[in-house]
Amino acid sequence: MGIVVKLPTARRQLNQIIDYIAADNLSAALNWLEEIEELFSLLSTQPFMAQEVQTKRLGKVRCHVYGNYSIYYQPIPGGVEIMRVFHGARDQDRLV
């Protein structure tokens, strides 16, 4: 298993997503969190599996789509650094 580093912005976004889902269904929120953590673990062992994209704020990073959510990250030695996580319907150009 590789290293997963979540930047403060990504942590805040994850908490907001969990809170939003939990407002309707706590069990679904916990399941989503478990699944996203498993995905982060997979990305940490295969950091180049997602498409590389050029962003205005973050520069060149990788973007992996999971369901309705976009995960922006960059490979680091031994794993990945999770930079942003948000719903795909949001204005991605403004956020990244």
Backbone as ProteinMPNN parsed JSONL, in Angstrom:
{"seq_chain_A": "MGIVVKLPTARRQLNQIIDYIAADNLSAALNWLEEIEELFSLLSTQPFMAQEVQTKRLGKVRCHVYGNYSIYYQPIPGGVEIMRVFHGARDQDRLV", "coords_chain_A": {"N_chain_A": [[0.843, -1.177, 0.0], [0.518, 2.21, -0.836], [1.499, 5.605, 0.0], [-0.879, 7.992, 1.088], [-1.556, 11.265, 0.936], [-3.532, 13.821, 2.072], [-4.34, 16.988, 1.138], [-5.139, 20.01, 2.993], [-7.33, 21.393, 1.761], [-8.542, 19.341, 0.256], [-9.268, 17.619, 2.336], [-11.169, 19.193, 3.652], [-13.096, 19.422, 1.608], [-13.822, 16.716, 1.324], [-14.994, 16.278, 3.854], [-17.205, 18.008, 3.628], [-18.623, 16.769, 1.563], [-19.237, 14.288, 2.748], [-20.82, 15.179, 4.913], [-22.963, 16.269, 3.472], [-24.04, 14.003, 2.128], [-24.637, 12.434, 4.37], [-26.665, 13.868, 5.577], [-28.944, 13.006, 4.347], [-28.637, 10.225, 4.389], [-26.973, 8.412, 6.533], [-25.701, 5.908, 6.512], [-25.15, 5.543, 3.777], [-23.34, 7.622, 3.426], [-21.177, 6.762, 5.014], [-20.52, 4.414, 3.656], [-19.768, 5.509, 1.178], [-17.52, 6.969, 1.961], [-15.816, 4.887, 2.768], [-15.465, 3.594, 0.297], [-14.229, 5.626, -1.216], [-11.858, 5.957, 0.171], [-10.699, 3.473, -0.325], [-10.32, 3.765, -3.063], [-8.437, 5.868, -3.059], [-6.321, 4.478, -1.927], [-5.818, 2.607, -3.957], [-5.059, 4.379, -6.024], [-2.723, 5.288, -4.871], [-0.997, 3.175, -5.225], [-0.974, 2.867, -7.92], [-0.3, 5.37, -9.336], [-0.27, 6.604, -11.857], [-2.474, 5.925, -13.292], [-4.661, 7.535, -13.884], [-5.928, 10.161, -16.01], [-3.762, 12.742, -17.153], [-4.06, 16.188, -16.625], [-4.124, 19.655, -17.499], [-4.328, 22.352, -15.367], [-5.561, 25.582, -14.285], [-4.968, 26.568, -11.688], [-3.603, 24.518, -10.308], [-1.708, 23.502, -12.002], [-0.12, 20.913, -13.927], [-1.766, 18.001, -13.255], [-3.241, 14.919, -12.113], [-6.408, 13.529, -12.931], [-9.059, 11.741, -11.69], [-12.137, 10.244, -12.205], [-14.761, 9.411, -10.136], [-17.698, 7.961, -9.906], [-19.948, 10.522, -9.461], [-18.003, 12.319, -8.822], [-14.968, 14.232, -8.985], [-11.556, 13.673, -8.682], [-8.671, 15.234, -7.974], [-5.241, 14.899, -8.141], [-1.732, 14.409, -7.403], [1.063, 12.43, -8.3], [3.408, 11.361, -5.863], [6.599, 10.57, -4.387], [6.317, 7.236, -3.61], [3.544, 7.258, -3.409], [0.482, 9.166, -3.465], [-0.698, 12.566, -3.604], [-3.551, 13.954, -2.569], [-5.391, 16.484, -3.913], [-7.773, 17.918, -4.572], [-11.278, 17.277, -4.237], [-14.376, 16.986, -5.562], [-17.853, 17.44, -6.542], [-18.719, 16.558, -9.823], [-20.44, 18.254, -11.205], [-19.858, 20.776, -10.448], [-18.15, 23.912, -11.134], [-15.39, 23.202, -12.608], [-13.217, 24.505, -13.818], [-13.041, 26.846, -12.343], [-12.396, 25.892, -9.822], [-10.048, 24.422, -9.999]], "CA_chain_A": [[0.0, 0.0, 0.0], [1.287, 3.434, -0.942], [1.197, 6.736, 0.872], [-1.946, 8.899, 0.664], [-1.513, 12.54, 1.649], [-4.674, 14.668, 1.697], [-4.122, 18.391, 1.453], [-6.248, 20.566, 3.789], [-8.5, 21.683, 0.916], [-9.185, 18.063, -0.053], [-9.901, 17.142, 3.579], [-12.374, 20.006, 3.857], [-14.071, 19.024, 0.596], [-14.328, 15.385, 1.692], [-15.911, 16.451, 4.985], [-18.439, 18.615, 3.125], [-19.348, 15.74, 0.809], [-19.769, 13.331, 3.728], [-21.916, 15.845, 5.616], [-24.088, 16.402, 2.548], [-24.646, 12.68, 1.936], [-25.138, 11.971, 5.673], [-27.915, 14.57, 5.894], [-30.013, 12.149, 3.823], [-28.453, 8.798, 4.657], [-25.686, 8.227, 7.202], [-25.104, 4.66, 6.043], [-24.619, 5.799, 2.439], [-22.161, 8.471, 3.604], [-20.096, 5.922, 5.516], [-20.13, 3.532, 2.546], [-19.051, 6.321, 0.2], [-16.212, 7.267, 2.534], [-15.02, 3.659, 2.687], [-15.129, 3.369, -1.104], [-13.279, 6.64, -1.69], [-10.568, 5.636, 0.796], [-10.159, 2.345, -1.094], [-9.843, 4.318, -4.326], [-7.192, 6.579, -2.766], [-5.308, 3.444, -1.726], [-5.485, 2.096, -5.295], [-4.306, 5.419, -6.716], [-1.388, 5.379, -4.27], [-0.165, 2.093, -5.753], [-0.96, 3.024, -9.373], [-0.559, 6.808, -9.438], [-0.334, 7.109, -13.226], [-3.612, 5.325, -13.978], [-5.637, 8.55, -14.274], [-5.537, 11.084, -17.06], [-3.078, 13.973, -16.761], [-4.754, 17.377, -17.12], [-3.524, 20.951, -17.188], [-5.288, 23.216, -14.684], [-5.101, 26.957, -14.09], [-4.457, 26.789, -10.338], [-2.75, 23.447, -9.805], [-0.744, 23.065, -13.009], [-0.385, 19.566, -14.431], [-2.122, 17.032, -12.222], [-4.037, 13.807, -12.623], [-7.821, 13.605, -12.549], [-9.773, 10.467, -11.733], [-13.561, 10.419, -11.955], [-15.363, 8.317, -9.36], [-19.122, 8.275, -9.856], [-20.208, 11.923, -9.778], [-16.956, 13.133, -8.202], [-13.657, 14.35, -9.616], [-10.461, 13.652, -7.715], [-7.443, 15.793, -8.535], [-4.117, 14.481, -7.31], [-0.451, 14.289, -8.088], [1.933, 11.386, -7.771], [4.555, 11.74, -5.037], [7.374, 9.35, -4.134], [5.675, 6.241, -2.762], [2.093, 7.377, -3.3], [-0.209, 10.285, -4.105], [-1.155, 13.705, -2.814], [-4.912, 14.297, -2.992], [-5.434, 17.946, -3.89], [-9.153, 18.386, -4.606], [-12.335, 16.281, -4.445], [-15.66, 17.687, -5.598], [-18.871, 16.94, -7.454], [-18.418, 16.874, -11.206], [-21.309, 19.311, -11.731], [-19.313, 22.087, -10.053], [-17.312, 24.575, -12.121], [-14.035, 22.696, -12.386], [-12.229, 25.505, -14.192], [-12.913, 27.807, -11.25], [-11.876, 25.234, -8.631], [-8.699, 23.882, -10.197]], "C_chain_A": [[0.886, 1.238, 0.0], [0.815, 4.492, 0.057], [0.071, 7.565, 0.257], [-1.873, 10.128, 1.556], [-2.689, 13.371, 1.151], [-4.359, 16.097, 2.114], [-5.322, 18.942, 2.223], [-7.504, 20.875, 2.965], [-9.251, 20.399, 0.59], [-9.885, 17.498, 1.182], [-11.215, 17.89, 3.836], [-13.472, 19.61, 2.863], [-14.661, 17.654, 0.898], [-15.317, 15.48, 2.848], [-17.243, 17.047, 4.544], [-19.281, 17.599, 2.361], [-19.994, 14.747, 1.761], [-20.957, 13.933, 4.474], [-23.157, 15.945, 4.739], [-24.806, 15.066, 2.368], [-25.299, 12.214, 3.236], [-26.44, 12.663, 6.068], [-29.116, 13.77, 5.418], [-29.901, 10.716, 4.318], [-27.052, 8.57, 5.239], [-24.972, 6.974, 6.699], [-24.473, 4.845, 4.662], [-23.356, 6.647, 2.524], [-20.961, 7.646, 4.066], [-19.597, 4.959, 4.445], [-19.319, 4.292, 1.505], [-17.639, 6.624, 0.699], [-15.291, 6.049, 2.458], [-14.56, 3.401, 1.255], [-14.088, 4.37, -1.606], [-11.898, 6.41, -1.082], [-9.909, 4.452, 0.093], [-9.607, 2.823, -2.434], [-8.531, 5.075, -4.118], [-6.044, 5.587, -2.588], [-4.861, 2.861, -3.07], [-4.647, 3.117, -6.056], [-2.88, 5.515, -6.169], [-0.449, 4.294, -4.789], [-0.043, 2.148, -7.272], [-1.213, 4.493, -9.72], [-0.695, 7.354, -10.859], [-1.53, 6.551, -14.002], [-4.631, 6.347, -14.464], [-5.04, 9.482, -15.327], [-4.828, 12.311, -16.486], [-3.808, 15.146, -17.407], [-3.981, 18.622, -16.708], [-4.605, 21.828, -16.553], [-4.693, 24.599, -14.499], [-4.402, 27.136, -12.751], [-3.418, 25.759, -9.895], [-1.655, 23.024, -10.769], [-1.124, 21.695, -13.549], [-0.603, 18.628, -13.254], [-2.877, 15.892, -12.887], [-5.466, 13.944, -12.104], [-8.464, 12.243, -12.747], [-11.233, 10.746, -11.388], [-14.076, 9.175, -11.244], [-16.842, 8.655, -9.18], [-19.345, 9.711, -10.315], [-19.087, 12.854, -9.328], [-15.645, 13.091, -8.981], [-12.604, 14.446, -8.521], [-9.216, 14.136, -8.434], [-6.304, 15.466, -7.587], [-2.836, 14.543, -8.112], [0.346, 13.152, -7.461], [3.061, 12.015, -6.946], [5.359, 10.461, -4.812], [6.644, 8.423, -3.152], [4.165, 6.346, -2.653], [1.516, 8.55, -4.056], [-0.539, 11.363, -3.081], [-2.508, 14.11, -3.378], [-5.075, 15.798, -2.814], [-6.854, 18.507, -3.823], [-10.084, 17.2, -4.82], [-13.651, 17.039, -4.447], [-16.575, 17.086, -6.648], [-18.567, 17.432, -8.861], [-19.285, 17.965, -11.819], [-20.802, 20.707, -11.359], [-18.382, 22.624, -11.132], [-15.847, 24.209, -11.884], [-12.977, 23.717, -12.78], [-12.003, 26.52, -13.072], [-12.214, 27.189, -10.039], [-10.46, 24.686, -8.788], [-7.959, 24.694, -11.222]], "O_chain_A": [[1.872, 1.313, 0.733], [-0.121, 4.291, 0.831], [0.063, 7.811, -0.949], [-2.096, 10.053, 2.764], [-2.828, 13.6, -0.05], [-4.139, 16.38, 3.292], [-6.419, 18.393, 2.117], [-8.62, 20.641, 3.428], [-10.481, 20.377, 0.643], [-10.985, 16.956, 1.074], [-12.231, 17.29, 4.188], [-14.637, 19.48, 3.238], [-15.865, 17.449, 0.746], [-16.364, 14.833, 2.824], [-18.296, 16.637, 5.03], [-20.505, 17.572, 2.495], [-21.165, 14.402, 1.602], [-21.982, 13.275, 4.647], [-24.274, 15.73, 5.21], [-26.032, 15.001, 2.445], [-26.398, 11.659, 3.209], [-27.235, 12.098, 6.82], [-30.19, 13.845, 6.015], [-30.9, 10.067, 4.625], [-26.067, 8.54, 4.501], [-23.76, 6.995, 6.487], [-23.373, 4.351, 4.415], [-22.405, 6.418, 1.778], [-19.853, 7.82, 3.559], [-18.396, 4.715, 4.335], [-18.31, 3.792, 1.007], [-16.677, 6.542, -0.064], [-14.115, 6.179, 2.118], [-13.408, 3.034, 1.024], [-13.171, 3.998, -2.338], [-10.883, 6.64, -1.739], [-8.688, 4.431, -0.068], [-8.565, 2.353, -2.889], [-7.608, 4.936, -4.921], [-4.929, 5.831, -3.047], [-3.669, 2.649, -3.294], [-3.638, 2.762, -6.665], [-1.942, 5.791, -6.916], [0.768, 4.479, -4.79], [0.868, 1.556, -7.849], [-2.23, 4.819, -10.332], [-1.19, 8.467, -11.041], [-1.596, 6.685, -15.224], [-5.398, 6.05, -15.38], [-3.824, 9.571, -15.499], [-5.241, 12.853, -15.46], [-4.135, 15.105, -18.593], [-3.277, 18.632, -15.699], [-5.672, 22.022, -17.135], [-3.476, 24.775, -14.55], [-3.358, 27.783, -12.679], [-2.466, 26.093, -9.189], [-0.763, 22.264, -10.393], [-2.304, 21.353, -13.621], [0.252, 18.482, -12.381], [-3.117, 15.917, -14.094], [-5.698, 14.412, -10.989], [-8.418, 11.669, -13.835], [-11.525, 11.408, -10.391], [-13.858, 8.047, -11.685], [-17.192, 9.534, -8.392], [-18.973, 10.075, -11.431], [-19.222, 14.072, -9.446], [-15.267, 12.067, -9.551], [-12.748, 15.203, -7.562], [-8.763, 13.513, -9.394], [-6.386, 15.72, -6.385], [-2.849, 14.706, -9.332], [0.307, 12.941, -6.248], [3.592, 13.068, -7.298], [4.837, 9.368, -5.031], [6.39, 8.793, -2.006], [3.554, 5.602, -1.886], [1.981, 8.898, -5.141], [-0.642, 11.112, -1.881], [-2.605, 14.554, -4.522], [-4.918, 16.324, -1.712], [-7.107, 19.467, -3.096], [-9.729, 16.237, -5.498], [-14.009, 17.667, -3.45], [-16.144, 16.332, -7.52], [-18.202, 18.591, -9.057], [-18.916, 18.545, -12.84], [-21.273, 21.704, -11.904], [-17.881, 21.859, -11.956], [-15.16, 24.826, -11.07], [-11.931, 23.789, -12.134], [-10.884, 26.997, -12.883], [-11.513, 27.889, -9.308], [-9.753, 24.509, -7.795], [-6.804, 24.397, -11.528]]}, "name": "protein", "num_of_chains": 1, "seq": "MGIVVKLPTARRQLNQIIDYIAADNLSAALNWLEEIEELFSLLSTQPFMAQEVQTKRLGKVRCHVYGNYSIYYQPIPGGVEIMRVFHGARDQDRLV"}
